[in-house]
Amino acid sequence: MSIEVAREAVRAAQLLLADARPAEIRTKSNPRDLVTEWDVRSEATIRGVLRAHTSYPIVGEEGGEDAGDGGAARWIVDPIDGTVNFAHGLPLWAIVVALEVDRETTVGVIAAPALGWWFEVERGRGATCNGERLAVSAIGAIEQALLATGFPYDRATNPDNNFAEWEAVQRRAGACRRMGCASLDLALVARGWLDGYWERGLRAWDIAAGALLVREAGGRVTDTRGDGFDPHTGDVCATNGAIHEELVGELVRVRKGQT
C-alpha cells in the first residue's frame, strides 16, 4: 500500500506543477535558499493525499513535522527539490516522497516532471525509472568516472563548503558536475548515468529516497567518511560501488589536509 500512496501523492503534486511558473520568489534564512509559492502549494497537496490514506507523521521541507500516529513510521517530503532550478526555469528539479520505518527508508518516489522521469523504489524489491529496472554503472576507476556534488547555501561564509574536495576530485575524476538537485543526483547514480555523488549539509528529504534507489540498483551508500549512512545527518557518498573506496579515500584525504 505504501508505494501506491506515495505514487498518488507525487502524481497529485505533478499535476499541480504541470504548468507552474513562480510569481513569488522568497528567500529563507540564507539569500541563496529560495522558496516559491509552488513549494508551499505542492507540499500542501502531498500532505493532503498522505493524510487521506495514512496516519503517519509527515516531515516536509516547508511545513516541518506534523503530528501523527504512525509508531515508528513517517513520511519524508520534498515538494520541489531544486527550487533554485525551478525558479529559473531549469528543468532539473523533482518531487520527492519517501517512507521511513524504524529510521530506515522503505519506499521512495522521485518524479522529474519537466524531464519525464519517474523513479520508484521499495526496499528489497529493486528500483525502476519509467518502469525500467535500474542498475548502476560498471566504471571501475575514478579517472573514468562522471561524478556530481553540491555546495551549501552558506558557502560564502562557511569554511566547510566542499570547495577543496571539489577541486581535488575534479583534478582526478573523468569529469564532475553540479546539478543543484540532490534527489536527482542520486537517482542518476542508480540509473548508471552518473558513477558517483557526494555532498554534505543536506536534509533527509533531499537524500532518503535517492539513497535507497542507489542501494536497490546495486550501488553503495555511506557518509563521506565511509561510515554508515543516515539521511538525517545530511552527509552522503553514493557510488556504483566499484569506485567507492577510491572516492571516499580522496574526500577523507582532503578533509584531513584542512585540519
C-alpha positions as CSV (number, residue, x, y, z in Angstrom):
1,M,0.0,0.0,0.0
2,S,2.8,2.4,0.9
3,I,4.2,2.7,-2.6
4,E,0.7,3.3,-4.0
5,V,0.1,6.1,-1.6
6,A,3.5,7.7,-2.4
7,R,2.7,7.4,-6.1
8,E,-0.7,9.1,-5.6
9,A,0.9,11.9,-3.6
10,V,3.6,12.6,-6.2
11,R,1.2,12.4,-9.1
12,A,-1.1,15.0,-7.4
13,A,1.8,17.4,-7.0
14,Q,3.0,16.7,-10.5
15,L,-0.4,17.7,-11.8
16,L,-0.4,20.8,-9.7
17,L,3.0,21.8,-11.0
18,A,2.4,20.9,-14.7
19,D,2.3,24.5,-15.9
20,A,3.6,26.2,-12.8
21,R,5.6,29.4,-13.2
22,P,6.7,31.1,-10.0
23,A,5.4,34.6,-9.5
24,E,6.6,35.0,-5.9
25,I,10.2,34.0,-5.0
26,R,11.3,34.5,-1.4
27,T,14.4,33.6,0.5
28,K,14.7,31.7,3.7
29,S,17.4,32.3,6.3
30,N,20.1,32.4,3.6
31,P,19.6,34.6,0.5
32,R,20.6,31.7,-1.8
33,D,18.0,29.4,-0.3
34,L,14.8,30.1,-2.3
35,V,11.2,29.2,-1.8
36,T,8.3,29.9,-4.1
37,E,4.5,29.8,-3.7
38,W,4.6,26.5,-5.6
39,D,6.8,24.8,-3.0
40,V,4.2,25.6,-0.4
41,R,1.2,24.5,-2.5
42,S,3.0,21.3,-3.7
43,E,3.7,20.3,-0.1
44,A,0.1,21.0,1.0
45,T,-1.1,18.8,-1.9
46,I,1.2,16.0,-1.0
47,R,0.3,16.2,2.7
48,G,-3.4,16.1,1.8
49,V,-3.0,12.8,-0.1
50,L,-0.8,11.2,2.5
51,R,-3.1,12.3,5.3
52,A,-6.1,10.9,3.5
53,H,-4.6,7.4,3.4
54,T,-2.4,7.1,6.5
55,S,-2.0,8.5,10.0
56,Y,1.8,8.6,9.8
57,P,3.6,11.8,10.8
58,I,4.8,13.8,7.8
59,V,8.1,15.7,7.7
60,G,8.3,18.2,4.9
61,E,10.8,20.9,3.8
62,E,8.3,23.7,4.1
63,G,6.0,22.6,6.8
64,G,8.3,20.8,9.2
65,E,6.9,17.8,11.1
66,D,3.3,17.4,11.9
67,A,1.7,15.1,14.5
68,G,0.5,11.6,13.5
69,D,0.1,8.1,14.8
70,G,2.5,6.0,12.8
71,G,4.5,4.5,15.5
72,A,8.0,4.1,14.0
73,A,6.8,5.2,10.5
74,R,6.8,8.6,9.0
75,W,6.7,10.2,5.6
76,I,9.5,12.5,4.3
77,V,8.6,15.0,1.7
78,D,10.4,17.5,-0.6
79,P,7.7,19.3,-2.6
80,I,10.2,20.7,-5.0
81,D,13.8,19.6,-4.7
82,G,15.9,22.0,-6.7
83,T,13.9,25.1,-6.1
84,V,16.6,27.4,-7.5
85,N,16.5,25.5,-10.8
86,F,12.7,25.5,-10.8
87,A,12.6,29.3,-10.1
88,H,14.9,29.9,-13.1
89,G,13.0,27.6,-15.4
90,L,15.8,25.0,-15.5
91,P,14.1,21.6,-15.7
92,L,16.4,19.8,-13.2
93,W,14.0,19.7,-10.2
94,A,12.0,16.9,-8.6
95,I,9.1,16.0,-6.3
96,V,10.1,13.5,-3.6
97,V,8.2,11.3,-1.2
98,A,9.8,8.7,1.0
99,L,8.5,6.5,3.8
100,E,10.8,5.8,6.8
101,V,10.2,2.9,9.2
102,D,12.4,2.5,12.2
103,R,14.7,5.1,10.7
104,E,15.2,3.0,7.6
105,T,13.8,4.2,4.2
106,T,11.5,1.6,2.8
107,V,9.7,3.4,-0.1
108,G,10.6,6.2,-2.4
109,V,9.2,8.0,-5.4
110,I,11.1,10.7,-7.2
111,A,9.5,12.5,-10.2
112,A,11.2,15.0,-12.5
113,P,8.1,16.3,-14.4
114,A,9.9,18.6,-16.8
115,L,12.1,15.7,-17.9
116,G,9.5,12.9,-18.0
117,W,11.4,10.8,-15.4
118,W,9.6,8.7,-12.8
119,F,11.8,6.8,-10.3
120,E,10.4,4.3,-7.8
121,V,12.0,2.1,-5.2
122,E,10.9,-0.4,-2.5
123,R,13.4,-1.9,-0.1
124,G,14.2,-5.4,-1.2
125,R,12.3,-5.1,-4.4
126,G,14.6,-3.1,-6.7
127,A,14.4,0.3,-8.3
128,T,12.9,1.5,-11.6
129,C,12.9,4.5,-13.9
130,N,9.8,4.8,-16.0
131,G,9.2,1.1,-15.4
132,E,12.7,0.0,-16.4
133,R,14.8,-1.8,-13.8
134,L,17.8,0.2,-12.7
135,A,21.4,-0.9,-12.4
136,V,24.5,1.2,-11.5
137,S,27.4,1.7,-13.9
138,A,30.4,-0.6,-14.3
139,I,33.0,2.1,-14.3
140,G,35.9,0.8,-12.2
141,A,38.3,3.8,-11.7
142,I,37.7,7.4,-10.6
143,E,39.7,8.6,-13.6
144,Q,37.0,7.4,-15.9
145,A,34.1,8.4,-13.6
146,L,31.4,11.0,-14.1
147,L,30.7,12.4,-10.6
148,A,28.4,15.0,-9.2
149,T,28.3,17.1,-6.0
150,G,26.8,20.2,-4.5
151,F,27.6,23.1,-2.2
152,P,25.9,24.5,0.9
153,Y,23.8,27.7,0.7
154,D,26.2,29.4,3.2
155,R,29.3,28.5,1.1
156,A,30.4,32.2,1.1
157,T,31.0,32.2,4.9
158,N,31.2,28.5,5.9
159,P,34.7,27.1,5.7
160,D,33.2,23.6,5.4
161,N,32.0,24.4,1.9
162,N,33.2,21.5,-0.2
163,F,35.4,23.7,-2.4
164,A,38.7,21.9,-1.6
165,E,37.0,18.5,-2.2
166,W,35.6,19.7,-5.5
167,E,39.0,20.9,-6.7
168,A,40.8,17.7,-5.7
169,V,38.2,15.4,-7.1
170,Q,37.8,17.5,-10.3
171,R,41.6,17.0,-10.9
172,R,41.3,13.2,-10.6
173,A,37.9,12.3,-12.0
174,G,36.9,11.9,-15.6
175,A,34.5,14.8,-15.0
176,C,32.5,16.5,-12.3
177,R,29.1,18.1,-12.4
178,R,26.9,20.3,-10.1
179,M,23.2,19.7,-10.9
180,G,21.5,21.5,-8.0
181,C,19.1,18.7,-7.2
182,A,20.3,16.1,-4.7
183,S,17.5,13.6,-5.2
184,L,18.2,13.5,-9.0
185,D,21.9,13.3,-8.4
186,L,21.3,10.1,-6.5
187,A,18.7,8.8,-9.0
188,L,21.2,9.3,-11.8
189,V,23.8,7.2,-9.9
190,A,21.1,4.5,-9.6
191,R,20.4,4.9,-13.3
192,G,24.0,4.5,-14.3
193,W,24.3,7.9,-15.9
194,L,26.5,9.1,-13.0
195,D,29.1,6.9,-11.4
196,G,29.2,8.7,-8.0
197,Y,27.9,11.6,-6.0
198,W,28.9,13.2,-2.6
199,E,27.6,16.1,-0.6
200,R,27.2,17.3,3.0
201,G,24.9,19.8,4.7
202,L,21.7,18.2,3.2
203,R,18.4,17.2,4.8
204,A,16.7,13.8,4.9
205,W,14.1,14.9,2.3
206,D,16.9,15.6,-0.1
207,I,18.5,12.2,0.0
208,A,16.4,9.4,1.7
209,A,14.6,8.2,-1.4
210,G,17.6,8.6,-3.7
211,A,19.9,6.7,-1.4
212,L,17.5,3.7,-1.4
213,L,17.4,3.9,-5.2
214,V,21.2,3.6,-5.4
215,R,21.3,0.7,-3.0
216,E,18.5,-1.2,-4.7
217,A,20.2,-0.6,-8.1
218,G,23.3,-2.4,-6.8
219,G,25.3,0.7,-5.6
220,R,26.9,1.6,-2.3
221,V,25.9,4.4,0.0
222,T,27.8,5.7,3.1
223,D,28.6,9.1,4.5
224,T,31.6,11.0,3.1
225,R,33.9,9.4,5.6
226,G,32.9,5.9,4.6
227,D,30.8,5.3,7.7
228,G,27.2,4.2,7.9
229,F,24.7,6.3,6.1
230,D,21.9,8.1,7.9
231,P,19.9,10.6,5.8
232,H,19.2,12.7,8.9
233,T,22.9,13.7,9.1
234,G,22.8,15.1,5.6
235,D,26.1,13.6,4.7
236,V,26.2,11.2,1.7
237,C,28.5,9.5,-0.7
238,A,26.8,7.2,-3.2
239,T,28.6,5.3,-6.0
240,N,28.3,2.3,-8.3
241,G,30.4,0.5,-5.6
242,A,33.4,-0.1,-7.8
243,I,34.8,3.4,-7.2
244,H,33.5,3.9,-3.7
245,E,36.7,3.3,-1.6
246,E,38.6,5.5,-4.1
247,L,36.2,8.4,-3.9
248,V,35.8,8.2,-0.1
249,G,39.6,8.0,0.3
250,E,40.1,11.2,-1.7
251,L,37.4,13.0,0.3
252,V,38.9,11.9,3.6
253,R,42.4,12.8,2.4
254,V,41.3,16.4,1.5
255,R,39.5,16.9,4.8
256,K,42.5,15.7,6.8
257,G,44.6,18.2,5.0
258,Q,42.3,21.0,6.0
259,T,42.5,20.2,9.8
